[in-house]
Amino acid sequence: MRKSSLSQIRTRSLMDAEHINQIGAKLADLAARTEDLRRYL
């Protein structure tokens, strides 16, 4: 593999990990909001 190809793979892996973390944070936020709404209702 070329050096640039490895760099692209690493960059993509980092972007994928960041995207997964963002999704996890959104899910946690939605779970907390859902729990708050259940207590309210």
Summary of the structure (lengths in Angstrom):
residues: 41
radius of gyration: 17.8
end to end distance: 57.8
largest distance: 58.4
contacts: 75
relative contact order: 0.09
helix: 93%
strand: 0%
